[in-house]
Amino acid sequence: MNTIIYKPPKLGDEHQISGCMWSAADLWELTDGTPESVAEWLQICHEKYG
């Protein structure tokens, strides 16, 4: 069995955190589906915007 170790993020972990958020994200459940709310989510989560 694999062990999961939780630790506070460090500066430089942004890309890994962003990738994890993207893999778990369902944009239609996390937003109201409008282009504005999807764009806001993309701005918050996508590494090239961060």
C-alpha positions in Angstrom: 0.0 0.0 0.0 1.3 3.5 -0.8 1.6 6.1 1.9 0.4 9.6 1.4 2.3 12.3 3.1 0.7 15.7 3.4 2.9 18.8 3.9 2.5 22.5 3.4 3.2 23.7 -0.1 6.5 25.6 -0.9 7.2 28.3 -3.3 7.8 26.5 -6.6 5.0 23.9 -6.0 2.5 25.9 -8.0 2.7 23.8 -11.2 2.2 20.5 -9.4 -0.7 22.0 -7.5 -2.2 23.4 -10.6 -1.9 20.0 -12.4 -3.6 18.3 -9.5 -6.4 20.8 -9.5 -6.9 20.4 -13.3 -7.0 16.6 -13.1 -9.7 16.8 -10.4 -11.7 19.7 -11.9 -15.1 19.4 -13.5 -15.6 23.0 -14.8 -19.3 22.6 -15.1 -19.7 21.6 -11.5 -17.2 24.2 -10.2 -18.6 27.1 -12.2 -22.1 28.2 -13.2 -21.1 27.4 -16.8 -21.0 31.0 -18.0 -18.0 32.0 -20.1 -17.1 34.5 -17.3 -17.0 32.0 -14.5 -15.1 29.4 -16.6 -12.6 32.1 -17.5 -12.2 33.0 -13.8 -11.5 29.4 -12.9 -9.0 29.1 -15.8 -7.2 32.2 -14.6 -7.0 30.9 -11.0 -5.9 27.4 -11.9 -4.0 27.3 -15.1 -0.2 27.5 -14.6 0.3 29.8 -17.6 -1.9 32.4 -15.9 -0.5 32.0 -12.4 
